[in-house]
Amino acid sequence: MSKRDYYEVLEISKSASAEEIKKAYRKMAIKHHPDKNPGDKAAEEKFKEAAEAYEVLSDGNKKARYDQYGHAGLGGAGGGFGGGGFGGGGMNMDDIFSQFGDIFGGHFGGGGGNQQRQQLRGSNLRVRIKLNLEEMVNGTQKTIKVKKMKMAPGATAKTCTTCSGSGVQMKVMNTMFGQMQTQTHCGSCQGIGKIADKIPAGANAQGLIKEDEEVTINIPEGAREGIQLNVRGKGNDAPFGGNPGDLLVVVEEEVDATIKREGDNLHQELYVSFAEAALGTQKEIPTVGGKVKIKVDAGTQSGKILRLSGKGLPSIDSYGKGDMFVHINVWTPQNLSPSQREFFESQIKNGEMMAEPSGREKTFFDKVRDLFN
């Protein structure tokens, strides 16, 4: 089943402000809240759907990616919450209820269980992944091996006797105004409500062991150097049933030997012989979309720049693509054969093939100005 448009879910326009998005989410969440609709599965799904939409549209980076690429830009074939990508991962009811602290000021309960007990979360992992220009343009899928902390088989826990599983301790302090009671996380279980009971060999005090795990990451088209992808739930495990952390994937650009990137535009140099420049020719050059043929006109001068529209990278900030600029260099032979030397000497002697600018040639500054017009 295809996902609904997030703006449609919250019943707002694409031009809605951050405050309007927040208000729309609050309205939908109150309307479909499980406490108001007990046993109504349809309402629960709409509640989750609204939370998913809000998670994306309230985040500037995710919203920009969604506005440009839709659900596909958030990772995974089904949209933004099914796998690696911008957003990624799955939302559970604990994730959703955690949003209510900011949106509703903590007035709603939910999620089940003791609300005072801390929901432990595993730590995030950070990796770097190199992409070539073609992968940055077209998107790709990468499978990498990650060393992460996982619950060891056979590890068990028992209820903390200090806090009786509540995760909190009450302290009474004597002050000049009388006794004051405060609540803090339990020092024995760190607010989890459980402590290790059985720890297998090789595991740490929390029952965790380091193991390799293969993770598949969906790279959306238009990725750039420095962009961070968030793969939900693929970080370190949390002990005793907590939620795992995330895998943060930082994109690095693999330097191309031929093509150089400048923003959304690409540049490369093309060398032609003196004869090819004089007579004109066709050349095949590589681009991020495959090889293309270009025409070099007769009489082409060294330094001429050919512009291939739309052969650059997809723009992050707007629709469309950058361009490819081909810089023509006329190659001058350095080691002439006797017959070649004789030919050129005869041309000079006869006054042929002399440098005779017509006055219509473009200067370096003219060429630079043309690039931006």
Secondary structure, DSSP 4 states (H G I P E B T S, - for coil): -PPPPHHHHHT--TT--HHHHHHHHHHHHHHH-TTTSTT-HHHHHHHHHHHHHHHHHTSHHHHHHHHHHGGGGGSSTT-TTSSSSSS-S---HHHHHHTHHHHTTT----SSS-TTS---BPPPEEEEEEE-HHHHHH-EEEEEEEEEEEEPTT-EEEE-TTTTTSSEEEEEEEETTEEEEEEEE-TTTTTSSEEEEE--TT--TTSEEEEEEEEEEEE-TT--TT-EEEETT-SPPPGGG-B---EEEEEEEPPPSS-EEETTEEEEEEEEEHHHHHH-EEEEEEETTEEEEEEE-TTPPTT-EEEETT-SPBPSSSSSB--EEEEEEEEPPSS--HHHHHHHHHHHHTT-S-----S-PPPHHHHHHHHT-
